[in-house]
Amino acid sequence: MKLGMIGLGKMGGNMVRRLRRAGIEVVGYSPDEESRQQLADEVGMVPAPNVTGTVKRLTGPRIVWVMVPAGSATDKVIKELEGRLENGDIVIDGGNSSYKDTQRRGAMLAQSGIGLVDVGTSGGIWGLENGYCLMVGGEKNHVQQIEPILQALAPENGWLHVGPRGSGHYVKMIHNAIEYGMMQAYAEGFALLHGKKDYAFDTAAIAEVWRHGSVVRSWLLDLSAEILQKNGRLEGVGEVVSDSGEGRWAAAEAISQGVPAPVLSMALQMRFASQQEGSYSNRMLNVMRNAFGGHPIDPKKAGEGR
């Protein structure tokens, strides 16, 4: 099987590596020539000079996975693909797009007979080794055609066709909103432990013991325990916590449905608040985001370990 990969960043590059391990041929493009050449030399990816070159190196029915930032960048790539693909070809959007944008793009591509499959992708920088959790939306026949790709990228039982076009990104939106709430709870809890100076808690040791048999154990806790072991005071970690969009969309969805979602909404609001004042809990959020997703830590307003 063969596919094109547009976008060779932290996620896209590692997905190419995992696909090649499974014997799937990949034609890859990124504006960064160095990243293209590195993957060509490392895993035998076929480099392409641009989007047009990617399409030309594929045979029908052509499958192109788009792994670029959500919003205008994804719009630009999909619009370019629309003019170069043909009836029966498939575009996969594996980024964190809004499900409403996915529905719009899918309707546009369908006019040319081009399928769109949306894949909510979770796993961050650890997906290469552990596999990616994939939440897949689209028409059944399109999903069936790309099933070998999904199986190569996901661990066992790690992907699911959740519904029609747009539903994969919808499920990923809710996934990320839950992630916000979980991270906020951990961050606040560790901030309380850190702040109880008369007990002088060893937060790294507490995180480690919670990993074994407690009801709050999780992968985020595993990452937190490792982080705290290395830098329990979180010195040098910025206090401004970014959000990538899904939390905002989920909060708006809760309002639209009239469904109470105070934890998800408050976790989002706390990220906004971090832009005005900092704390240990905000630095904890930053290091967790960096640990699972490789998100950069802004050194501005770096904490002094208070």
C-alpha positions as CSV (number, residue, x, y, z in Angstrom):
1,M,0.0,0.0,0.0
2,K,1.1,3.6,-0.7
3,L,0.1,7.0,0.5
4,G,1.2,10.6,0.6
5,M,1.9,12.4,3.8
6,I,1.7,16.2,3.8
7,G,3.3,17.6,6.9
8,L,6.4,16.0,8.5
9,G,6.6,17.6,11.9
10,K,6.7,15.9,15.3
11,M,3.6,13.9,14.6
12,G,3.7,13.5,10.8
13,G,7.4,12.5,10.8
14,N,6.9,9.8,13.4
15,M,3.8,8.5,11.6
16,V,5.9,8.1,8.5
17,R,8.4,6.1,10.5
18,R,5.7,3.8,11.9
19,L,4.1,3.3,8.5
20,R,7.4,2.4,7.0
21,R,8.0,-0.2,9.8
22,A,4.8,-1.8,8.6
23,G,6.0,-1.9,5.0
24,I,3.7,0.8,3.7
25,E,5.2,3.0,1.1
26,V,5.1,6.8,1.8
27,V,5.6,9.8,-0.4
28,G,6.2,12.7,1.9
29,Y,6.2,16.5,1.6
30,S,7.1,19.3,4.0
31,P,8.4,22.8,3.1
32,D,11.4,21.9,5.2
33,E,13.7,20.2,2.7
34,E,15.9,18.9,5.6
35,S,13.1,17.0,7.2
36,R,12.2,15.4,3.9
37,Q,15.7,14.2,3.3
38,Q,16.1,13.0,6.8
39,L,13.1,10.7,6.5
40,A,14.2,9.6,3.0
41,D,17.6,8.6,4.4
42,E,16.3,7.1,7.6
43,V,13.3,5.0,6.6
44,G,13.2,5.1,2.8
45,M,10.4,7.7,2.4
46,V,10.0,9.0,-1.1
47,P,10.5,12.8,-0.8
48,A,8.4,15.1,-2.9
49,P,9.2,18.8,-3.7
50,N,5.6,20.1,-3.2
51,V,1.9,19.0,-3.0
52,T,1.7,18.5,-6.8
53,G,4.8,16.3,-6.7
54,T,3.3,14.2,-3.9
55,V,0.2,13.5,-5.9
56,K,2.1,12.7,-9.1
57,R,4.2,10.1,-7.2
58,L,1.0,8.2,-6.2
59,T,-1.2,5.8,-8.2
60,G,-5.0,5.6,-8.1
61,P,-7.0,5.4,-6.0
62,R,-4.6,7.9,-4.3
63,I,-4.6,8.4,-0.6
64,V,-3.1,11.6,0.9
65,W,-2.8,12.1,4.7
66,V,-2.8,15.8,5.7
67,M,-0.9,16.4,9.0
68,V,-0.6,20.2,9.2
69,P,-1.9,22.8,11.8
70,A,-5.6,23.2,11.9
71,G,-7.3,26.2,10.3
72,S,-6.0,28.1,7.3
73,A,-3.0,25.8,6.8
74,T,-5.3,22.8,6.4
75,D,-7.7,24.7,4.2
76,K,-4.8,25.7,1.9
77,V,-3.5,22.1,1.5
78,I,-7.0,20.6,1.0
79,K,-7.9,23.2,-1.6
80,E,-4.7,22.5,-3.4
81,L,-5.4,18.7,-3.3
82,E,-8.9,19.3,-4.6
83,G,-7.5,20.6,-7.9
84,R,-5.0,17.7,-8.3
85,L,-6.9,14.6,-7.1
86,E,-9.6,12.8,-9.0
87,N,-12.8,10.9,-8.5
88,G,-12.2,7.9,-6.1
89,D,-9.2,9.4,-4.3
90,I,-9.2,10.0,-0.6
91,V,-7.9,12.8,1.6
92,I,-7.3,12.0,5.3
93,D,-7.2,14.9,7.8
94,G,-5.3,13.8,10.9
95,G,-4.9,17.2,12.5
96,N,-6.9,18.8,15.2
97,S,-9.5,20.4,12.9
98,S,-12.8,21.7,14.0
99,Y,-15.5,19.1,13.1
100,K,-17.5,21.9,11.4
101,D,-14.5,22.7,9.1
102,T,-14.3,19.0,8.4
103,Q,-17.9,18.8,7.3
104,R,-17.5,21.9,5.1
105,R,-14.3,20.5,3.5
106,G,-15.8,17.1,3.0
107,A,-18.8,18.6,1.2
108,M,-16.5,20.5,-1.1
109,L,-14.4,17.5,-2.0
110,A,-17.4,15.3,-2.5
111,Q,-18.4,17.5,-5.5
112,S,-15.4,16.1,-7.3
113,G,-15.9,12.6,-6.1
114,I,-13.0,12.8,-3.6
115,G,-13.5,11.2,-0.2
116,L,-12.6,12.9,3.1
117,V,-11.8,10.8,6.2
118,D,-11.2,12.7,9.5
119,V,-8.9,11.1,12.0
120,G,-8.7,12.5,15.5
121,T,-5.1,11.5,16.4
122,S,-3.9,11.1,20.0
123,G,-0.5,9.8,21.2
124,G,1.7,12.8,20.8
125,I,5.5,12.2,20.5
126,W,5.1,8.8,22.1
127,G,3.0,7.5,19.2
128,L,6.0,6.1,17.3
129,E,6.6,3.5,19.9
130,N,3.2,3.1,21.6
131,G,1.0,3.6,18.6
132,Y,-1.6,6.3,18.0
133,C,-5.2,6.2,19.3
134,L,-7.3,7.0,16.2
135,M,-10.9,8.3,16.2
136,V,-12.1,7.9,12.6
137,G,-15.0,9.7,10.9
138,G,-16.1,9.2,7.3
139,E,-18.0,7.0,4.9
140,K,-17.7,3.3,5.6
141,N,-16.2,2.4,2.2
142,H,-13.5,5.1,2.5
143,V,-12.6,3.9,6.0
144,Q,-12.4,0.3,4.7
145,Q,-10.0,1.4,2.0
146,I,-7.5,3.0,4.5
147,E,-7.9,0.3,7.1
148,P,-4.3,-1.1,6.6
149,I,-3.0,2.4,7.3
150,L,-5.0,2.7,10.5
151,Q,-3.9,-0.7,11.7
152,A,-0.2,0.2,11.1
153,L,-0.5,3.4,13.1
154,A,-2.6,2.2,16.0
155,P,-1.9,-0.3,18.7
156,E,-4.2,-3.3,19.1
157,N,-7.8,-2.1,19.6
158,G,-6.4,1.5,19.2
159,W,-8.6,2.8,16.4
160,L,-12.4,3.0,15.9
161,H,-14.7,4.2,13.1
162,V,-16.9,6.4,15.3
163,G,-19.4,7.7,12.7
164,P,-19.9,9.8,9.6
165,R,-17.7,12.6,8.3
166,G,-16.7,15.1,11.0
167,S,-17.4,12.7,13.9
168,G,-13.7,11.7,14.3
169,H,-12.7,15.3,14.9
170,Y,-15.7,15.7,17.2
171,V,-14.7,12.8,19.4
172,K,-11.1,14.1,19.5
173,M,-12.4,17.5,20.6
174,I,-14.2,15.9,23.5
175,H,-11.1,13.8,24.2
176,N,-8.9,16.9,24.5
177,A,-11.5,18.7,26.7
178,I,-11.4,15.8,29.1
179,E,-7.6,16.0,28.9
180,Y,-7.7,19.6,30.0
181,G,-9.8,18.7,33.0
182,M,-7.5,15.8,34.1
183,M,-4.4,17.9,33.7
184,Q,-5.9,20.8,35.7
185,A,-6.8,18.5,38.5
186,Y,-3.3,17.0,38.7
187,A,-1.7,20.4,38.4
188,E,-3.8,21.9,41.3
189,G,-3.3,18.8,43.5
190,F,0.5,18.9,43.1
191,A,0.5,22.6,43.7
192,L,-1.2,22.0,47.1
193,L,1.3,19.4,48.0
194,H,4.2,21.6,46.9
195,G,2.7,24.5,48.9
196,K,2.4,22.6,52.2
197,K,5.9,23.7,53.4
198,D,5.6,22.4,57.0
199,Y,5.3,18.8,55.6
200,A,8.1,19.2,53.0
201,F,6.4,16.6,50.8
202,D,8.4,14.7,48.2
203,T,6.0,15.3,45.3
204,A,8.0,12.9,43.0
205,A,7.7,10.1,45.6
206,I,4.0,10.8,46.0
207,A,3.4,10.7,42.3
208,E,5.3,7.4,42.1
209,V,3.2,5.7,44.8
210,W,0.0,6.9,43.3
211,R,1.0,5.1,40.1
212,H,0.6,1.7,41.9
213,G,-2.9,0.7,42.7
214,S,-4.5,4.2,43.3
215,V,-7.7,5.3,41.6
216,V,-6.0,8.3,40.1
217,R,-3.3,6.4,38.2
218,S,-3.0,7.2,34.4
219,W,-0.5,7.9,31.7
220,L,-0.5,11.6,32.6
221,L,0.4,10.6,36.2
222,D,3.2,8.4,34.8
223,L,4.6,11.4,32.9
224,S,4.2,13.6,35.9
225,A,6.1,11.3,38.2
226,E,9.0,11.2,35.7
227,I,8.9,15.0,35.4
228,L,8.9,15.6,39.2
229,Q,11.8,13.2,39.7
230,K,13.9,15.3,37.4
231,N,12.7,18.8,38.4
232,G,10.4,18.7,41.4
233,R,10.4,22.5,41.8
234,L,9.8,23.0,38.1
235,E,12.5,25.6,37.9
236,G,12.9,27.3,34.6
237,V,9.4,26.4,33.4
238,G,7.3,29.2,32.0
239,E,3.9,29.8,33.6
240,V,1.8,30.8,30.5
241,V,-0.1,27.7,29.4
242,S,-1.3,27.6,25.8
243,D,-4.5,26.0,24.4
244,S,-4.7,24.6,20.9
245,G,-8.4,25.2,20.2
246,E,-10.3,22.0,21.1
247,G,-11.1,23.2,24.6
248,R,-12.7,26.3,23.3
249,W,-14.8,24.4,20.7
250,A,-15.9,21.9,23.4
251,A,-17.0,24.7,25.7
252,A,-19.0,26.2,22.9
253,E,-20.5,22.8,22.1
254,A,-21.6,22.4,25.8
255,I,-23.3,25.8,25.6
256,S,-24.9,24.8,22.3
257,Q,-26.3,21.6,23.7
258,G,-27.2,23.1,27.1
259,V,-25.0,20.4,28.8
260,P,-23.4,21.4,32.0
261,A,-19.6,21.1,31.7
262,P,-18.1,23.1,34.5
263,V,-14.9,21.1,34.8
264,L,-14.0,21.4,31.2
265,S,-15.0,25.0,31.0
266,M,-13.1,26.0,34.1
267,A,-9.9,24.1,33.0
268,L,-10.1,26.2,29.8
269,Q,-10.6,29.4,31.7
270,M,-7.6,28.6,33.9
271,R,-5.4,28.4,30.8
272,F,-6.6,31.9,29.9
273,A,-5.9,33.0,33.4
274,S,-2.3,31.7,33.2
275,Q,-1.6,34.5,30.7
276,Q,-2.1,37.0,33.4
277,E,-0.6,35.4,36.5
278,G,1.6,32.4,37.1
279,S,1.8,29.6,39.6
280,Y,3.3,26.2,40.3
281,S,0.2,24.5,38.8
282,N,0.6,26.4,35.6
283,R,4.2,25.2,35.3
284,M,3.0,21.7,36.0
285,L,0.5,22.0,33.1
286,N,3.3,23.1,30.8
287,V,5.6,20.2,31.6
288,M,2.8,17.7,31.1
289,R,2.0,19.2,27.7
290,N,5.7,19.0,26.8
291,A,6.0,15.4,28.0
292,F,3.1,13.9,26.0
293,G,3.0,16.2,23.0
294,G,6.3,17.8,22.7
295,H,4.6,21.2,23.0
296,P,7.3,23.9,23.5
297,I,7.7,25.5,27.0
298,D,7.9,29.3,26.8
299,P,10.7,30.3,29.1
300,K,9.1,33.7,29.6
301,K,8.1,34.4,33.2
302,A,10.0,31.2,34.2
303,G,9.3,30.3,37.8
304,E,11.9,30.3,40.5
305,G,10.7,27.1,42.1
306,R,8.4,28.8,44.5
